[in-house]
Amino acid sequence: MEVVRIVAIALLGLIIIILLKQYKPEFAIYISLLTGMLIFLLVMDRLSGIIQLIQSIANQANINNQFISILLKITGIAFLSEFAISICKDSGESAVANKIEIGTKIIIISMSIPIISKLLEVILKILP
């Protein structure tokens, strides 16, 4: 059961963080990062399976691979930024977390422009 392993790693990390904050609070962030990376490594196989499934469905549906690639990159950026934002907020740096959030939103919007423009082209062809 992967879920049990994920929860166990998270709880163990939490206990270590709580204990470290009493004596060496500067090391708590490292344990938080390590815990997040361990959990990410546990789900990496599932993530690659999901990506392969999406690409397979896109090929069957004759969807442009460039669009699927963009959507997968955007999803990855969203996951990574959420991880970084959570770490920043846990460290008490909500100002930095807000900057990460704004920056990644701008990147996501700029990356989605080809999809948006193609969608607008399709809509204009449908409308009289």
C-alpha positions as CSV (number, residue, x, y, z in Angstrom):
1,M,0.0,0.0,0.0
2,E,1.7,3.1,-1.2
3,V,-0.7,5.3,0.7
4,V,0.4,3.8,4.0
5,R,4.0,4.4,3.1
6,I,3.3,8.0,2.1
7,V,1.4,8.7,5.3
8,A,4.1,7.0,7.4
9,I,6.9,9.1,5.7
10,A,4.8,12.2,6.2
11,L,4.1,11.5,9.9
12,L,7.7,10.5,10.6
13,G,8.9,13.7,8.9
14,L,6.4,15.7,11.0
15,I,7.6,14.2,14.2
16,I,11.2,14.9,13.4
17,I,10.3,18.5,12.4
18,I,8.4,19.0,15.7
19,L,11.4,17.7,17.7
20,L,14.0,19.6,15.7
21,K,12.1,22.9,16.0
22,Q,12.7,22.8,19.7
23,Y,16.5,22.6,19.4
24,K,17.6,23.4,15.9
25,P,14.7,25.1,14.1
26,E,16.9,25.9,11.1
27,F,17.1,22.2,10.2
28,A,13.4,21.7,10.2
29,I,13.1,23.0,6.6
30,Y,15.6,20.4,5.4
31,I,13.5,17.6,6.9
32,S,10.4,19.1,5.3
33,L,12.2,19.2,1.9
34,L,13.5,15.7,2.3
35,T,10.1,14.4,3.3
36,G,8.5,16.0,0.2
37,M,11.2,14.5,-2.1
38,L,10.8,11.0,-0.6
39,I,7.0,11.2,-1.2
40,F,7.5,12.4,-4.7
41,L,9.9,9.6,-5.4
42,L,7.3,7.1,-4.2
43,V,4.7,8.3,-6.6
44,M,7.1,8.8,-9.6
45,D,6.1,5.4,-11.2
46,R,2.5,6.3,-11.0
47,L,3.2,9.7,-12.5
48,S,5.0,8.3,-15.5
49,G,2.2,5.8,-16.1
50,I,-0.3,8.7,-16.1
51,I,1.8,10.6,-18.6
52,Q,2.1,7.6,-20.9
53,L,-1.7,7.0,-20.7
54,I,-2.4,10.7,-21.6
55,Q,-0.1,10.5,-24.5
56,S,-1.6,7.2,-25.7
57,I,-5.2,8.7,-25.6
58,A,-4.0,11.8,-27.3
59,N,-2.5,9.8,-30.1
60,Q,-5.7,7.8,-30.5
61,A,-7.8,11.0,-30.6
62,N,-5.4,12.5,-33.1
63,I,-4.6,15.5,-30.8
64,N,-1.5,17.5,-31.5
65,N,1.4,16.2,-29.4
66,Q,2.6,19.8,-28.9
67,F,-0.5,20.7,-27.0
68,I,-0.3,17.6,-24.8
69,S,3.4,18.4,-24.1
70,I,2.4,22.0,-23.1
71,L,-0.4,20.7,-20.9
72,L,2.0,18.2,-19.1
73,K,4.6,20.9,-18.6
74,I,2.0,23.3,-17.2
75,T,0.8,20.6,-14.8
76,G,4.4,19.9,-13.7
77,I,5.0,23.6,-13.1
78,A,1.8,23.8,-11.1
79,F,2.9,20.8,-8.9
80,L,6.4,22.1,-8.4
81,S,5.3,25.6,-7.6
82,E,2.7,24.3,-5.1
83,F,5.5,22.3,-3.4
84,A,7.8,25.4,-3.3
85,I,4.9,27.6,-2.1
86,S,4.1,25.2,0.7
87,I,7.8,25.0,1.8
88,C,8.0,28.8,1.9
89,K,4.8,29.2,3.9
90,D,6.0,26.5,6.3
91,S,9.2,28.5,6.8
92,G,7.2,31.7,7.5
93,E,8.1,33.3,4.2
94,S,4.7,34.0,2.7
95,A,6.0,37.0,0.8
96,V,8.3,34.7,-1.2
97,A,5.5,32.2,-1.6
98,N,3.3,34.9,-3.1
99,K,6.1,35.9,-5.6
100,I,6.5,32.3,-6.6
101,E,2.8,32.0,-7.2
102,I,2.6,35.2,-9.3
103,G,5.7,34.2,-11.3
104,T,4.5,30.7,-12.1
105,K,1.0,31.9,-13.0
106,I,2.6,34.3,-15.6
107,I,4.8,31.4,-16.9
108,I,1.7,29.1,-17.2
109,I,-0.3,31.8,-19.0
110,S,2.6,32.5,-21.5
111,M,3.0,28.7,-22.1
112,S,-0.7,28.3,-22.8
113,I,-0.9,31.0,-25.5
114,P,-0.5,28.4,-28.4
115,I,-3.5,26.4,-27.1
116,I,-5.6,29.5,-26.5
117,S,-4.9,30.9,-30.0
118,K,-5.7,27.5,-31.6
119,L,-8.9,27.4,-29.6
120,L,-9.9,30.9,-30.7
121,E,-9.2,29.9,-34.3
122,V,-11.6,26.9,-34.0
123,I,-14.3,29.1,-32.4
124,L,-13.9,31.7,-35.2
125,K,-14.4,29.0,-37.8
126,I,-17.5,27.8,-36.1
127,L,-19.1,31.2,-35.7
128,P,-20.5,32.8,-38.9
